[in-house]
């Protein structure tokens, strides 16, 4: 089950028009070329997880709650976006408590 953050971060190469299309396709499990999703970390010791949308085809992910915090078109952009997210979180809170920041 996929849910979306109200504070969704997007890489520079994803525009607002494209975002609607990406969300619809992800919500309907229609997968497409490379899009990387940034989510809460599955291990609470970490900050984030990065998934290629193609991974969501597997039954394990269809049963799992996935809360998307950011979208990027490449793995490199995903790492750059995470860097920006961490910077913003630290500037606003003085800590790296990702879950507290997004909830």
C-alpha positions, 0 to 999 in steps of 0.5 A, spaced: 500 500 500 502 506 497 501 513 501 504 519 499 507 525 504 504 532 504 511 534 504 513 530 497 520 532 495 522 532 487 528 531 484 529 537 479 528 533 473 520 531 475 515 537 474 508 538 477 505 535 470 509 529 470 508 528 478 500 527 477 502 521 472 507 518 476 502 518 482 497 515 478 501 509 475 504 508 482 497 507 485 495 503 480 501 498 480 503 500 473 510 500 473 514 504 468 521 506 466 526 508 472 523 512 477 526 512 484 522 512 490 525 515 497 521 512 503 522 511 511 527 507 512 525 499 513 530 499 519 529 504 524 537 505 525 537 508 518 534 515 515 531 513 508 530 507 503 531 508 496 527 503 491 526 503 484 519 502 482 520 496 478 521 493 485 514 494 487 512 488 482 514 483 487 508 480 492 512 482 498 512 490 496 504 489 495 503 487 502 508 492 505 506 499 507 510 504 503 510 512 505 513 515 499 517 522 501 521 523 495 521 522 487 527 522 483 529 520 475 535 516 477 539 513 483 544 519 482 538 524 483 535 520 489 542 521 493 542 528 491 535 529 493 536 525 500 542 530 501 537 536 500 532 532 505 537 531 510 539 538 510 532 541 510 531 537 516 537 539 520 536 546 519 529 546 521 529 541 527 537 541 529 536 533 529 536 528 524 529 525 526 526 523 519 520 520 522 518 526 526 519 531 521 514 528 516 509 526 521 
